[in-house]
Amino acid sequence: MTPAITGRTASEIADSIRALVERGTLAPGDALPPVRTLAVDLGVNRNTAVAAYRHLATTGLVEARGRAGTVIARPRAVAMEGFAADTVLRDVGSGNPDAQLIPSPARALQTIASRPVLYGEPVIDPALAAWADPWMRADLAPAQVRLTITSGAADATERLLAQSLQRDDVVALEDPCFLASIHTVRIGGYRPVAVPVDAEGMTVAGLRTAIAEGARAIVYTPRAQNPTGASLSADRAAQLRAVLGEHPYLLVIEDDHFSLLSQRPYLSIIGADHRRFAVVRSVSKFLGPDMGVAVVASDPDTAQRLAMRLTPGTTWVRHLLQRLACAQLADPEATARIAAAGRHYAARNARFAELLTRHGLPTHAGDGLSVWVALPVPARPVCEQLMRRGWLARPGDEFELDAAEPSTHVRFTVHELDDADLDALAGDVAASVAAVRAQSPGPDEHPAGRMG
Ligand SMILES: Cc1ncc(COP(=O)(O)O)c(C=O)c1O
């Protein structure tokens, strides 16, 4: 055994293993002694050793591998959004907005540099607060709502979870899910629990199960869900609100990331009496991810705790950025460009869906920057085939939390492709599917998954 493991209780043993990992004495992949050996060596009950390992497994520090025993876990690589650098392939998996459709800040820049902002000033720039207040309030049922500004949606999610949760707490996430949300929950040390998404948004049964599993918070997208493009239907929103009605203190984080670009109405699962909620509207998709500004409308307690994580002058969102975002949002020319961008994304995605459908792959575009395509075969080999044809696409596996089976979906970001390229890509997808089918024909072809 590793002689340095010590302790009489489960938490002492777990702490000693954590210390060994921290110091590098135990490295990822190293095996821990079998529980029986450890119990004998330390003179403790076998159950104590089991409890120590179980605790470490829930925190992700070790991995139980059945008969192969327990090993120190390797840090999990998490896929990230964004284009792939250094590739000769045409990247159709980025999830990015079109840089050409982001209004230039040049004109707004000339109007924002007035007086300097000093420590102690309000965390929200007054002009942005005045612009955002009606925008957020009009869409929220609860009467008591306060605004806060964070550095984008991912930052909001991270700070919102941190202000109310502890390590190991359960967070419900949509499955499949936006990569940054999965990342935030994992690196925060929380336990993600998957809520399946279908064409009408999160499923009611999924939400119920997540609550039964102890979820203390839920992060979800009311429309233009990434990656599926799903938006809540009115019926589904009402059903989810009814479920949450019995859990008014469950923190609901609503990521309305596509807001001004969306072709769908905003529907919320936050009822008038819900007590812990935050609606997050980032400007990343229409003013660009580098702006790093999101408006958060939440209940007053959540707002107060969130604000404590935004110290005036240090960790707050720069007023220069807040003013810049506000100057653009208040400019009719810029907002007209944003509205046109929303229509453009929808039209390009609808066109791609139509072409795929014509090629025998029935597809519905949904709302958002990308199209989630259901295939009759596993996605990874199709993406490999697409690489041979010059395309870099993202298999659905990267977005799935409960990946018991290989994904049969691919997320395509194709709004920058012209008609000829869209046509070529649709043809190549169909040819890739046919090639994969030819490699592994048989009755056990994978059924289209949840978002069929
Ligand atoms: C679901 C979702 N939320 C939020 C964002 C944007 O996050 P941020 O404001 O942190 O740039 C994205 C961008 O891809 C997204 O897909």
PDBQT file of the ligand as one rigid body, heavy atoms in Angstrom, charges set to zero:
ROOT
HETATM    1  C1  LIG A 501     -26.398  28.917 -23.916  1.00  0.00    +0.000 C 
HETATM    2  C2  LIG A 501     -25.374  30.004 -23.917  1.00  0.00    +0.000 A 
HETATM    3  N1  LIG A 501     -25.316  30.841 -22.883  1.00  0.00    +0.000 NA
HETATM    4  C3  LIG A 501     -24.447  31.867 -22.869  1.00  0.00    +0.000 A 
HETATM    5  C4  LIG A 501     -23.559  32.087 -23.905  1.00  0.00    +0.000 A 
HETATM    6  C5  LIG A 501     -22.672  33.281 -23.890  1.00  0.00    +0.000 C 
HETATM    7  O1  LIG A 501     -22.022  33.390 -22.730  1.00  0.00    +0.000 OA
HETATM    8  P1  LIG A 501     -21.128  34.644 -22.333  1.00  0.00    +0.000 P 
HETATM    9  O2  LIG A 501     -22.019  35.771 -22.025  1.00  0.00    +0.000 OA
HETATM   10  O3  LIG A 501     -20.418  34.156 -21.134  1.00  0.00    +0.000 OA
HETATM   11  O4  LIG A 501     -20.225  34.959 -23.494  1.00  0.00    +0.000 OA
HETATM   12  C6  LIG A 501     -23.547  31.204 -24.966  1.00  0.00    +0.000 A 
HETATM   13  C7  LIG A 501     -22.554  31.350 -26.029  1.00  0.00    +0.000 C 
HETATM   14  O5  LIG A 501     -22.226  30.440 -26.751  1.00  0.00    +0.000 OA
HETATM   15  C8  LIG A 501     -24.487  30.153 -24.972  1.00  0.00    +0.000 A 
HETATM   16  O6  LIG A 501     -24.552  29.321 -26.006  1.00  0.00    +0.000 OA
ENDROOT
TORSDOF 0
